[in-house]
Amino acid sequence: MSAAASATDPLDEIALLSSEFDSSALPPLERLKQSHYPSASPQWQRRWHMLRCDIAGIQSDSQNTELQLQELIALENSSPLSRIAIGICQAAHYSAAHEFTSEAETLSSLLSDTPAWPDPNLEALIWLRLGLAQTNISDDSRSLKSFSNAMKVYERHPNSTLITFNAPLMHYGMARLFYKLGNSARTLESYQLALDLVRPGSAMEWFLRFNYANFLNNLDMIEEAGEQLDKLPETRPQFAAADEGYVQMFFTRFARSNGNRDKALEHIELAIAAFANSPNEFGLGNSYIQRGRIRVNQGDQGGWLDVQRGQDIYQKLNRMDRVANVELWNAKYLADQQQYQQAYQALKRYTELNDELMSGEQRTALLKQQQELGEQMDKHRQRLAITAEAHYQGQQSLLLWQSYGIALTILLLFFILWRQIVRRSEQLQPVPVRQPEALMAEAIQQAKDAGDSMPMVLLRLQGEQLDVDQISRQLSKDLRPQDSCLQLNPQDFLLLLPWASDAELNWRFDSLPKQLGAVHVDRYQIGKARLHNFDDVSSILLRLECNLTSHIARNRPQPLSA
């Protein structure tokens, strides 16, 4: 919160810094508690507690947000502004404790229960924070609406006597939302808007550039990410210990990707120190493992002790999946170093752990990984075995085709004749369709359980009097046994392609126009997306429709108007 109740209010500068995530506002705020608070009006005291609650929320200090909440309740609370201040601090308390669902519920209730606002920008602030909370719980459609409402209120009332609306933070929230929806172009645009509006040299600028660099790094735009890191201002937010640990972990990954192992080791030491001062044991275990790997890659065998220490923490937390992943990395590294005996032992431990954790298709995939690693451990012998097996299979296949070719041809002709007789004798009935939502939900759950970022292709038909049964049969042609085609409604068809590679997805996507042309369909829209771990039926359909719109926009001769 920021801006002034009066032109000389000493809280004004502190409010500006607080709105920009600058925790350096805390010492002068505490000094004002001693010098001004005892003789100040209840309104000034209320504002002081709101600012203190905001800063505690930035630092994830839930104990202090609870204290400020009790102080606000103890003040005179009959006015509408008092109730709003209590609600905002209550939401900040939930945010500091990472209870984002409760935060969203508190802010929603505050919006619905407030008939009139003493300051319109209070409403804009609550819409903004509600959008951020909804993004944290993956309520993407509502978060987009909340951000839109925040901007509408702010544009109607840009000047405030009580607060300053943080427009860069709103665009940052939009960037997070578009990133989750897989729309990289809109994500880049939102980050650029946020940086254009932010106050230069502020802690908010540091926050935005850091997150922008993280996003660019995830897109493998390493040079652009480095440019953003080079522009980081000296003023930076004071994060909670666990958050600081994750900040240093990113700097570690970025330094390693640039081959600067000494810099990476420096940052991972800071990450370990940060996690050690927080209750986040998982982050501490991960940082020990990363430090161990850096040391091992530098030839320091003492790094294996760090790796083991991190695994011990994972075992304490019962995160056996992460223990298994560490064993797999160990096996691959040792195999690359031609230490085959030790690699075999690590691979054996990895397999034993995953036998306890995985089943079905996941187990098949893990066994395939084990086979591939075994081939690397004994290259010469495996090459001979694979060559001999391939030669044998080729001979067997050739013999089978020579022996049964005539029989298969007769069967094929009989099948074609039978199909013609059936078509003439009775009208084909449409294939009974189970509820597409249930089939889609089942396929999504199976993909998540198997660790598959399953590709999907959405086809939206345009026009009337279409033979949907013929179109469904046409789309089902050439599908693999594990693929499926769902008719969501008379205009929408969805292709589910489990375990499909990017190349196969692109081929399937590019071949749709030819398939549809065969059944005389020339008006349609198509879009594609991959399943994320946080997705459900509604969110993946939302992203498919978002990509569908983006795809059509890219093929328009003129850009869409703002």
C-alpha positions as a Python dict, from the first residue, in 0.01 Angstrom:
ca = {
    (1, 'M'): (0, 0, 0),
    (2, 'S'): (123, 350, -65),
    (3, 'A'): (49, 715, -131),
    (4, 'A'): (-46, 964, 122),
    (5, 'A'): (-316, 1059, 357),
    (6, 'S'): (-140, 1397, 365),
    (7, 'A'): (148, 1554, 173),
    (8, 'T'): (381, 1537, 471),
    (9, 'D'): (291, 1193, 601),
    (10, 'P'): (619, 1011, 680),
    (11, 'L'): (451, 683, 582),
    (12, 'D'): (434, 788, 215),
    (13, 'E'): (789, 686, 119),
    (14, 'I'): (761, 368, 322),
    (15, 'A'): (435, 282, 145),
    (16, 'L'): (603, 327, -195),
    (17, 'L'): (893, 100, -99),
    (18, 'S'): (655, -160, 43),
    (19, 'S'): (452, -168, -279),
    (20, 'E'): (780, -238, -466),
    (21, 'F'): (879, -534, -241),
    (22, 'D'): (1157, -329, -82),
    (23, 'S'): (1208, -455, 273),
    (24, 'S'): (1447, -170, 350),
    (25, 'A'): (1131, 15, 448),
    (26, 'L'): (1112, -193, 766),
    (27, 'P'): (1374, -9, 986),
    (28, 'P'): (1226, 342, 931),
    (29, 'L'): (880, 197, 980),
    (30, 'E'): (984, 57, 1318),
    (31, 'R'): (1137, 394, 1411),
    (32, 'L'): (806, 563, 1333),
    (33, 'K'): (642, 319, 1573),
    (34, 'Q'): (848, 474, 1850),
    (35, 'S'): (829, 839, 1745),
    (36, 'H'): (485, 890, 1588),
    (37, 'Y'): (262, 596, 1676),
    (38, 'P'): (175, 677, 2041),
    (39, 'S'): (29, 1019, 1960),
    (40, 'A'): (-106, 942, 1612),
    (41, 'S'): (-471, 915, 1510),
    (42, 'P'): (-641, 573, 1478),
    (43, 'Q'): (-638, 617, 1098),
    (44, 'W'): (-259, 669, 1096),
    (45, 'Q'): (-209, 371, 1331),
    (46, 'R'): (-426, 155, 1105),
    (47, 'R'): (-216, 249, 804),
    (48, 'W'): (102, 170, 998),
    (49, 'H'): (-23, -182, 1076),
    (50, 'M'): (-133, -237, 715),
    (51, 'L'): (216, -148, 591),
    (52, 'R'): (381, -368, 854),
    (53, 'C'): (153, -655, 756),
    (54, 'D'): (242, -606, 387),
    (55, 'I'): (616, -619, 458),
    (56, 'A'): (574, -931, 673),
    (57, 'G'): (379, -1090, 388),
    (58, 'I'): (661, -1012, 144),
    (59, 'Q'): (904, -1188, 380),
    (60, 'S'): (667, -1487, 432),
    (61, 'D'): (665, -1398, 803),
    (62, 'S'): (328, -1548, 899),
    (63, 'Q'): (395, -1495, 1271),
    (64, 'N'): (424, -1119, 1223),
    (65, 'T'): (123, -1099, 990),
    (66, 'E'): (-81, -1268, 1263),
    (67, 'L'): (44, -1010, 1516),
    (68, 'Q'): (-48, -716, 1290),
    (69, 'L'): (-389, -871, 1224),
    (70, 'Q'): (-463, -883, 1596),
    (71, 'E'): (-349, -521, 1634),
    (72, 'L'): (-585, -411, 1355),
    (73, 'I'): (-875, -596, 1515),
    (74, 'A'): (-798, -427, 1848),
    (75, 'L'): (-827, -82, 1687),
    (76, 'E'): (-1160, 85, 1621),
    (77, 'N'): (-1315, -133, 1350),
    (78, 'S'): (-1664, 0, 1291),
    (79, 'S'): (-1580, 191, 973),
    (80, 'P'): (-1574, 25, 627),
    (81, 'L'): (-1204, 107, 591),
    (82, 'S'): (-1126, -83, 913),
    (83, 'R'): (-1301, -394, 786),
    (84, 'I'): (-1118, -372, 452),
    (85, 'A'): (-780, -328, 627),
    (86, 'I'): (-847, -636, 842),
    (87, 'G'): (-945, -839, 535),
    (88, 'I'): (-632, -735, 341),
    (89, 'C'): (-406, -826, 633),
    (90, 'Q'): (-588, -1158, 679),
    (91, 'A'): (-523, -1240, 312),
    (92, 'A'): (-155, -1141, 352),
    (93, 'H'): (-132, -1378, 649),
    (94, 'Y'): (-265, -1668, 439),
    (95, 'S'): (-23, -1577, 157),
    (96, 'A'): (274, -1575, 398),
    (97, 'A'): (171, -1923, 516),
    (98, 'H'): (130, -2038, 149),
    (99, 'E'): (-241, -2105, 208),
    (100, 'F'): (-341, -1959, -129),
    (101, 'T'): (-689, -2111, -141),
    (102, 'S'): (-780, -1942, 188),
    (103, 'E'): (-624, -1618, 60),
    (104, 'A'): (-842, -1627, -253),
    (105, 'E'): (-1155, -1701, -49),
    (106, 'T'): (-1084, -1410, 189),
    (107, 'L'): (-1029, -1162, -95),
    (108, 'S'): (-1339, -1284, -284),
    (109, 'S'): (-1552, -1239, 27),
    (110, 'L'): (-1409, -891, 78),
    (111, 'L'): (-1506, -792, -277),
    (112, 'S'): (-1858, -933, -253),
    (113, 'D'): (-1929, -792, 96),
    (114, 'T'): (-1815, -434, 27),
    (115, 'P'): (-2099, -225, -123),
    (116, 'A'): (-1896, 99, -139),
    (117, 'W'): (-1523, 168, -139),
    (118, 'P'): (-1370, 460, 57),
    (119, 'D'): (-1095, 460, -206),
    (120, 'P'): (-1154, 294, -549),
    (121, 'N'): (-793, 181, -574),
    (122, 'L'): (-848, -39, -271),
    (123, 'E'): (-1082, -239, -492),
    (124, 'A'): (-818, -249, -768),
    (125, 'L'): (-556, -369, -518),
    (126, 'I'): (-780, -652, -395),
    (127, 'W'): (-863, -762, -753),
    (128, 'L'): (-488, -769, -825),
    (129, 'R'): (-404, -978, -519),
    (130, 'L'): (-699, -1208, -591),
    (131, 'G'): (-563, -1266, -943),
    (132, 'L'): (-220, -1357, -802),
    (133, 'A'): (-374, -1595, -548),
    (134, 'Q'): (-590, -1762, -815),
    (135, 'T'): (-284, -1808, -1035),
    (136, 'N'): (-110, -1983, -745),
    (137, 'I'): (-398, -2235, -720),
    (138, 'S'): (-423, -2276, -1102),
    (139, 'D'): (-767, -2113, -1123),
    (140, 'D'): (-657, -1965, -1453),
    (141, 'S'): (-987, -1848, -1601),
    (142, 'R'): (-1086, -1659, -1286),
    (143, 'S'): (-738, -1510, -1243),
    (144, 'L'): (-753, -1362, -1594),
    (145, 'K'): (-1088, -1201, -1509),
    (146, 'S'): (-949, -1065, -1179),
    (147, 'F'): (-651, -901, -1351),
    (148, 'S'): (-887, -748, -1606),
    (149, 'N'): (-1112, -607, -1332),
    (150, 'A'): (-810, -462, -1151),
    (151, 'M'): (-700, -275, -1462),
    (152, 'K'): (-1053, -147, -1534),
    (153, 'V'): (-1090, -2, -1183),
    (154, 'Y'): (-743, 152, -1194),
    (155, 'E'): (-800, 314, -1533),
    (156, 'R'): (-1119, 480, -1403),
    (157, 'H'): (-943, 610, -1087),
    (158, 'P'): (-569, 651, -1157),
    (159, 'N'): (-514, 895, -869),
    (160, 'S'): (-558, 780, -511),
    (161, 'T'): (-537, 947, -171),
    (162, 'L'): (-463, 621, 7),
    (163, 'I'): (-271, 374, -209),
    (164, 'T'): (-66, 345, -527),
    (165, 'F'): (-176, 68, -762),
    (166, 'N'): (121, -150, -862),
    (167, 'A'): (70, -182, -1240),
    (168, 'P'): (406, -362, -1300),
    (169, 'L'): (302, -631, -1052),
    (170, 'M'): (-25, -681, -1240),
    (171, 'H'): (160, -736, -1569),
    (172, 'Y'): (393, -977, -1388),
    (173, 'G'): (87, -1172, -1272),
    (174, 'M'): (-37, -1182, -1633),
    (175, 'A'): (305, -1309, -1746),
    (176, 'R'): (286, -1593, -1492),
    (177, 'L'): (-64, -1682, -1612),
    (178, 'F'): (29, -1686, -1983),
    (179, 'Y'): (340, -1893, -1904),
    (180, 'K'): (124, -2156, -1732),
    (181, 'L'): (-107, -2159, -2036),
    (182, 'G'): (192, -2217, -2266),
    (183, 'N'): (160, -1883, -2448),
    (184, 'S'): (522, -1768, -2466),
    (185, 'A'): (454, -1469, -2692),
    (186, 'R'): (203, -1314, -2449),
    (187, 'T'): (437, -1396, -2159),
    (188, 'L'): (721, -1199, -2322),
    (189, 'E'): (485, -911, -2396),
    (190, 'S'): (363, -893, -2035),
    (191, 'Y'): (716, -892, -1895),
    (192, 'Q'): (813, -610, -2131),
    (193, 'L'): (510, -405, -2023),
    (194, 'A'): (597, -460, -1658),
    (195, 'L'): (958, -346, -1711),
    (196, 'D'): (843, -40, -1907),
    (197, 'L'): (628, 73, -1612),
    (198, 'V'): (854, -14, -1319),
    (199, 'R'): (1048, 255, -1132),
    (200, 'P'): (1416, 227, -1237),
    (201, 'G'): (1654, 107, -967),
    (202, 'S'): (1374, -21, -742),
    (203, 'A'): (1350, -360, -574),
    (204, 'M'): (1050, -430, -798),
    (205, 'E'): (1273, -389, -1104),
    (206, 'W'): (1513, -646, -956),
    (207, 'F'): (1221, -882, -892),
    (208, 'L'): (1084, -847, -1247),
    (209, 'R'): (1421, -880, -1425),
    (210, 'F'): (1511, -1186, -1218),
    (211, 'N'): (1186, -1364, -1303),
    (212, 'Y'): (1214, -1254, -1668),
    (213, 'A'): (1564, -1403, -1684),
    (214, 'N'): (1431, -1726, -1533),
    (215, 'F'): (1161, -1743, -1802),
    (216, 'L'): (1409, -1673, -2084),
    (217, 'N'): (1644, -1937, -1946),
    (218, 'N'): (1361, -2192, -1957),
    (219, 'L'): (1319, -2107, -2327),
    (220, 'D'): (1696, -2173, -2378),
    (221, 'M'): (1742, -1801, -2456),
    (222, 'I'): (2061, -1801, -2250),
    (223, 'E'): (2213, -1483, -2393),
    (224, 'E'): (1893, -1280, -2342),
    (225, 'A'): (1861, -1415, -1986),
    (226, 'G'): (2217, -1308, -1915),
    (227, 'E'): (2139, -957, -2038),
    (228, 'Q'): (1855, -929, -1787),
    (229, 'L'): (2077, -1052, -1504),
    (230, 'D'): (2342, -797, -1600),
    (231, 'K'): (2078, -523, -1564),
    (232, 'L'): (1975, -621, -1210),
    (233, 'P'): (1981, -308, -991),
    (234, 'E'): (2164, -301, -660),
    (235, 'T'): (1842, -270, -462),
    (236, 'R'): (1679, -610, -427),
    (237, 'P'): (1395, -760, -222),
    (238, 'Q'): (1470, -924, 114),
    (239, 'F'): (1326, -1271, 61),
    (240, 'A'): (1242, -1528, 324),
    (241, 'A'): (1521, -1782, 376),
    (242, 'A'): (1359, -2055, 164),
    (243, 'D'): (1279, -1812, -120),
    (244, 'E'): (1637, -1682, -111),
    (245, 'G'): (1753, -2042, -142),
    (246, 'Y'): (1556, -2090, -464),
    (247, 'V'): (1691, -1758, -598),
    (248, 'Q'): (2048, -1881, -545),
    (249, 'M'): (1957, -2218, -700),
    (250, 'F'): (1860, -2037, -1020),
    (251, 'F'): (2187, -1844, -1024),
    (252, 'T'): (2361, -2180, -978),
    (253, 'R'): (2183, -2339, -1275),
    (254, 'F'): (2251, -2036, -1493),
    (255, 'A'): (2622, -2034, -1406),
    (256, 'R'): (2647, -2408, -1482),
    (257, 'S'): (2473, -2363, -1817),
    (258, 'N'): (2742, -2105, -1903),
    (259, 'G'): (3022, -2338, -1790),
    (260, 'N'): (3118, -2117, -1493),
    (261, 'R'): (3151, -2386, -1225),
    (262, 'D'): (3332, -2163, -977),
    (263, 'K'): (3047, -1912, -986),
    (264, 'A'): (2797, -2197, -962),
    (265, 'L'): (2975, -2330, -653),
    (266, 'E'): (2965, -1983, -496),
    (267, 'H'): (2589, -1954, -546),
    (268, 'I'): (2512, -2309, -430),
    (269, 'E'): (2695, -2236, -104),
    (270, 'L'): (2463, -1938, -53),
    (271, 'A'): (2163, -2159, -132),
    (272, 'I'): (2269, -2416, 129),
    (273, 'A'): (2312, -2141, 389),
    (274, 'A'): (1965, -2002, 308),
    (275, 'F'): (1787, -2339, 320),
    (276, 'A'): (1969, -2427, 643),
    (277, 'N'): (1801, -2125, 805),
    (278, 'S'): (1453, -2231, 685),
    (279, 'P'): (1224, -2527, 752),
    (280, 'N'): (1253, -2629, 386),
    (281, 'E'): (1447, -2955, 417),
    (282, 'F'): (1364, -3058, 61),
    (283, 'G'): (1542, -2752, -77),
    (284, 'L'): (1838, -2820, 151),
    (285, 'G'): (1869, -3176, 23),
    (286, 'N'): (1850, -3058, -337),
    (287, 'S'): (2117, -2793, -281),
    (288, 'Y'): (2355, -3048, -123),
    (289, 'I'): (2311, -3274, -425),
    (290, 'Q'): (2375, -2988, -668),
    (291, 'R'): (2691, -2888, -480),
    (292, 'G'): (2806, -3250, -483),
    (293, 'R'): (2758, -3278, -858),
    (294, 'I'): (2951, -2958, -921),
    (295, 'R'): (3239, -3081, -706),
    (296, 'V'): (3239, -3425, -871),
    (297, 'N'): (3245, -3267, -1218),
    (298, 'Q'): (3548, -3065, -1104),
    (299, 'G'): (3725, -3388, -1007),
    (300, 'D'): (3667, -3349, -631),
    (301, 'Q'): (3560, -3696, -513),
    (302, 'G'): (3452, -3543, -185),
    (303, 'G'): (3144, -3426, -373),
    (304, 'W'): (2998, -3776, -339),
    (305, 'L'): (2960, -3706, 33),
    (306, 'D'): (2738, -3406, -49),
    (307, 'V'): (2533, -3622, -287),
    (308, 'Q'): (2487, -3885, -17),
    (309, 'R'): (2394, -3619, 237),
    (310, 'G'): (2122, -3489, 5),
    (311, 'Q'): (1992, -3843, -52),
    (312, 'D'): (1974, -3898, 325),
    (313, 'I'): (1752, -3588, 354),
    (314, 'Y'): (1528, -3715, 73),
    (315, 'Q'): (1497, -4051, 249),
    (316, 'K'): (1409, -3875, 573),
    (317, 'L'): (1131, -3691, 387),
    (318, 'N'): (1025, -4020, 220),
    (319, 'R'): (1090, -3873, -127),
    (320, 'M'): (1212, -4200, -272),
    (321, 'D'): (1135, -4080, -624),
    (322, 'R'): (1403, -3814, -588),
    (323, 'V'): (1645, -4068, -437),
    (324, 'A'): (1591, -4284, -746),
    (325, 'N'): (1659, -3989, -978),
    (326, 'V'): (1986, -3921, -798),
    (327, 'E'): (2090, -4286, -837),
    (328, 'L'): (2014, -4267, -1209),
    (329, 'W'): (2235, -3957, -1246),
    (330, 'N'): (2508, -4136, -1050),
    (331, 'A'): (2487, -4438, -1279),
    (332, 'K'): (2508, -4229, -1596),
    (333, 'Y'): (2802, -4026, -1467),
    (334, 'L'): (2995, -4334, -1355),
    (335, 'A'): (2925, -4509, -1686),
    (336, 'D'): (3059, -4206, -1875),
    (337, 'Q'): (3372, -4230, -1658),
    (338, 'Q'): (3400, -4602, -1751),
    (339, 'Q'): (3358, -4702, -1386),
    (340, 'Y'): (3120, -4979, -1489),
    (341, 'Q'): (3112, -5174, -1162),
    (342, 'Q'): (3009, -4870, -959),
    (343, 'A'): (2766, -4766, -1235),
    (344, 'Y'): (2607, -5109, -1223),
    (345, 'Q'): (2559, -5085, -847),
    (346, 'A'): (2397, -4739, -880),
    (347, 'L'): (2176, -4864, -1161),
    (348, 'K'): (2073, -5162, -952),
    (349, 'R'): (1972, -4935, -663),
    (350, 'Y'): (1783, -4716, -907),
    (351, 'T'): (1593, -5013, -1047),
    (352, 'E'): (1508, -5149, -703),
    (353, 'L'): (1369, -4813, -591),
    (354, 'N'): (1158, -4771, -901),
    (355, 'D'): (1026, -5127, -876),
    (356, 'E'): (868, -5013, -551),
    (357, 'L'): (735, -4686, -694),
    (358, 'M'): (634, -4761, -1051),
    (359, 'S'): (410, -5009, -1232),
    (360, 'G'): (258, -5062, -1575),
    (361, 'E'): (374, -4827, -1847),
    (362, 'Q'): (607, -4639, -1616),
    (363, 'R'): (788, -4961, -1532),
    (364, 'T'): (821, -5036, -1904),
    (365, 'A'): (973, -4694, -1963),
    (366, 'L'): (1216, -4734, -1674),
    (367, 'L'): (1324, -5077, -1796),
    (368, 'K'): (1389, -4921, -2135),
    (369, 'Q'): (1609, -4660, -1969),
    (370, 'Q'): (1791, -4937, -1786),
    (371, 'Q'): (1848, -5121, -2113),
    (372, 'E'): (1982, -4804, -2280),
    (373, 'L'): (2221, -4742, -1990),
    (374, 'G'): (2335, -5106, -1999),
    (375, 'E'): (2419, -5066, -2365),
    (376, 'Q'): (2647, -4774, -2283),
    (377, 'M'): (2826, -4975, -2012),
    (378, 'D'): (2924, -5256, -2250),
    (379, 'K'): (2924, -5096, -2594),
    (380, 'H'): (3110, -5356, -2796),
    (381, 'R'): (2920, -5659, -2670),
    (382, 'Q'): (2583, -5485, -2692),
    (383, 'R'): (2650, -5368, -3046),
    (384, 'L'): (2724, -5722, -3155),
    (385, 'A'): (2416, -5855, -2977),
    (386, 'I'): (2190, -5586, -3123),
    (387, 'T'): (2327, -5641, -3473),
    (388, 'A'): (2278, -6016, -3451),
    (389, 'E'): (1928, -5977, -3311),
    (390, 'A'): (1832, -5727, -3580),
    (391, 'H'): (1966, -5958, -3851),
    (392, 'Y'): (1774, -6251, -3705),
    (393, 'Q'): (1453, -6051, -3675),
    (394, 'G'): (1491, -5930, -4033),
    (395, 'Q'): (1530, -6285, -4160),
    (396, 'Q'): (1231, -6403, -3959),
    (397, 'S'): (1021, -6112, -4083),
    (398, 'L'): (1116, -6183, -4443),
    (399, 'L'): (1032, -6551, -4407),
    (400, 'L'): (699, -6473, -4249),
    (401, 'W'): (602, -6233, -4529),
    (402, 'Q'): (708, -6485, -4794),
    (403, 'S'): (513, -6765, -4625),
    (404, 'Y'): (193, -6581, -4541),
    (405, 'G'): (179, -6309, -4804),
    (406, 'I'): (-77, -6491, -5016),
    (407, 'A'): (-291, -6576, -4713),
    (408, 'L'): (-287, -6215, -4592),
    (409, 'T'): (-383, -6092, -4939),
    (410, 'I'): (-683, -6330, -4950),
    (411, 'L'): (-790, -6220, -4604),
    (412, 'L'): (-762, -5856, -4706),
    (413, 'L'): (-974, -5911, -5016),
    (414, 'F'): (-1231, -6100, -4812),
    (415, 'F'): (-1244, -5817, -4560),
    (416, 'I'): (-1294, -5555, -4834),
    (417, 'L'): (-1574, -5764, -4987),
    (418, 'W'): (-1738, -5810, -4650),
    (419, 'R'): (-1727, -5436, -4585),
    (420, 'Q'): (-1901, -5369, -4917),
    (421, 'I'): (-2175, -5620, -4835),
    (422, 'V'): (-2230, -5470, -4492),
    (423, 'R'): (-2255, -5117, -4629),
    (424, 'R'): (-2514, -5221, -4881),
    (425, 'S'): (-2721, -5432, -4640),
    (426, 'E'): (-2761, -5189, -4353),
    (427, 'Q'): (-2691, -4832, -4262),
    (428, 'L'): (-2386, -4787, -4048),
    (429, 'Q'): (-2477, -4691, -3697),
    (430, 'P'): (-2263, -4424, -3528),
    (431, 'V'): (-2012, -4564, -3287),
    (432, 'P'): (-2146, -4529, -2930),
    (433, 'V'): (-1954, -4250, -2764),
    (434, 'R'): (-1886, -4250, -2396),
    (435, 'Q'): (-1893, -3918, -2220),
    (436, 'P'): (-1592, -3737, -2371),
    (437, 'E'): (-1519, -3554, -2045),
    (438, 'A'): (-1487, -3886, -1860),
    (439, 'L'): (-1263, -4035, -2130),
    (440, 'M'): (-1048, -3723, -2136),
    (441, 'A'): (-1018, -3711, -1756),
    (442, 'E'): (-919, -4079, -1751),
    (443, 'A'): (-658, -4027, -2024),
    (444, 'I'): (-515, -3720, -1843),
    (445, 'Q'): (-485, -3912, -1515),
    (446, 'Q'): (-315, -4206, -1689),
    (447, 'A'): (-71, -3967, -1857),
    (448, 'K'): (10, -3796, -1526),
    (449, 'D'): (63, -4132, -1353),
    (450, 'A'): (295, -4238, -1634),
    (451, 'G'): (487, -3907, -1636),
    (452, 'D'): (378, -3839, -1997),
    (453, 'S'): (337, -3479, -2118),
    (454, 'M'): (69, -3609, -2355),
    (455, 'P'): (23, -3400, -2673),
    (456, 'M'): (-329, -3305, -2780),
    (457, 'V'): (-471, -3157, -3101),
    (458, 'L'): (-804, -2969, -3099),
    (459, 'L'): (-1006, -2943, -3424),
    (460, 'R'): (-1296, -2696, -3435),
    (461, 'L'): (-1524, -2728, -3741),
    (462, 'Q'): (-1705, -2433, -3892),
    (463, 'G'): (-2018, -2464, -4099),
    (464, 'E'): (-2339, -2662, -4097),
    (465, 'Q'): (-2462, -2998, -4237),
    (466, 'L'): (-2133, -3178, -4172),
    (467, 'D'): (-2115, -3557, -4162),
    (468, 'V'): (-1952, -3585, -3818),
    (469, 'D'): (-1947, -3967, -3834),
    (470, 'Q'): (-1748, -3959, -4158),
    (471, 'I'): (-1518, -3695, -4014),
    (472, 'S'): (-1466, -3902, -3698),
    (473, 'R'): (-1374, -4210, -3903),
    (474, 'Q'): (-1138, -4003, -4118),
    (475, 'L'): (-962, -3857, -3811),
    (476, 'S'): (-928, -4207, -3658),
    (477, 'K'): (-735, -4335, -3959),
    (478, 'D'): (-363, -4400, -3915),
    (479, 'L'): (-384, -4355, -3537),
    (480, 'R'): (-162, -4571, -3320),
    (481, 'P'): (-331, -4829, -3092),
    (482, 'Q'): (-283, -4605, -2789),
    (483, 'D'): (-413, -4290, -2965),
    (484, 'S'): (-777, -4183, -2949),
    (485, 'C'): (-1017, -3937, -3109),
    (486, 'L'): (-1289, -3780, -2892),
    (487, 'Q'): (-1589, -3584, -3019),
    (488, 'L'): (-1645, -3314, -2756),
    (489, 'N'): (-1948, -3163, -2932),
    (490, 'P'): (-2079, -3140, -3292),
    (491, 'Q'): (-1801, -2892, -3383),
    (492, 'D'): (-1503, -2999, -3168),
    (493, 'F'): (-1284, -3308, -3201),
    (494, 'L'): (-984, -3385, -2975),
    (495, 'L'): (-690, -3612, -3066),
    (496, 'L'): (-503, -3765, -2768),
    (497, 'L'): (-152, -3884, -2859),
    (498, 'P'): (16, -4053, -2557),
    (499, 'W'): (397, -4067, -2565),
    (500, 'A'): (411, -3888, -2899),
    (501, 'S'): (734, -3700, -2976),
    (502, 'D'): (743, -3339, -3096),
    (503, 'A'): (816, -3461, -3449),
    (504, 'E'): (516, -3695, -3450),
    (505, 'L'): (292, -3424, -3302),
    (506, 'N'): (398, -3178, -3573),
    (507, 'W'): (345, -3441, -3845),
    (508, 'R'): (-2, -3521, -3714),
    (509, 'F'): (-83, -3148, -3687),
    (510, 'D'): (40, -3073, -4042),
    (511, 'S'): (-142, -3375, -4196),
    (512, 'L'): (-487, -3274, -4066),
    (513, 'P'): (-564, -3038, -4360),
    (514, 'K'): (-505, -3322, -4605),
    (515, 'Q'): (-725, -3562, -4404),
    (516, 'L'): (-1006, -3309, -4381),
    (517, 'G'): (-979, -3224, -4745),
    (518, 'A'): (-1047, -3592, -4826),
    (519, 'V'): (-1393, -3557, -4670),
    (520, 'H'): (-1454, -3210, -4822),
    (521, 'V'): (-1409, -3010, -4501),
    (522, 'D'): (-1245, -2676, -4573),
    (523, 'R'): (-1356, -2449, -4285),
    (524, 'Y'): (-1195, -2530, -3951),
    (525, 'Q'): (-948, -2420, -3683),
    (526, 'I'): (-678, -2632, -3521),
    (527, 'G'): (-456, -2595, -3217),
    (528, 'K'): (-213, -2810, -3020),
    (529, 'A'): (-70, -2826, -2669),
    (530, 'R'): (108, -3060, -2429),
    (531, 'L'): (-23, -3174, -2091),
    (532, 'H'): (135, -3012, -1782),
    (533, 'N'): (138, -3180, -1442),
    (534, 'F'): (-97, -2918, -1294),
    (535, 'D'): (-356, -2951, -1573),
    (536, 'D'): (-709, -3085, -1546),
    (537, 'V'): (-982, -3115, -1816),
    (538, 'S'): (-1087, -2750, -1796),
    (539, 'S'): (-736, -2600, -1788),
    (540, 'I'): (-599, -2804, -2083),
    (541, 'L'): (-909, -2719, -2289),
    (542, 'L'): (-854, -2352, -2200),
    (543, 'R'): (-493, -2368, -2317),
    (544, 'L'): (-594, -2549, -2637),
    (545, 'E'): (-849, -2278, -2712),
    (546, 'C'): (-591, -2010, -2629),
    (547, 'N'): (-341, -2168, -2871),
    (548, 'L'): (-623, -2214, -3123),
    (549, 'T'): (-690, -1841, -3118),
    (550, 'S'): (-317, -1761, -3137),
    (551, 'H'): (-279, -1996, -3435),
    (552, 'I'): (-558, -1828, -3627),
    (553, 'A'): (-417, -1485, -3543),
    (554, 'R'): (-81, -1582, -3687),
    (555, 'N'): (-247, -1675, -4018),
    (556, 'R'): (-446, -1353, -4053),
    (557, 'P'): (-322, -1103, -4316),
    (558, 'Q'): (-359, -818, -4066),
    (559, 'P'): (-287, -822, -3688),
    (560, 'L'): (-581, -825, -3445),
    (561, 'S'): (-678, -479, -3320),
    (562, 'A'): (-614, -401, -2953),
}
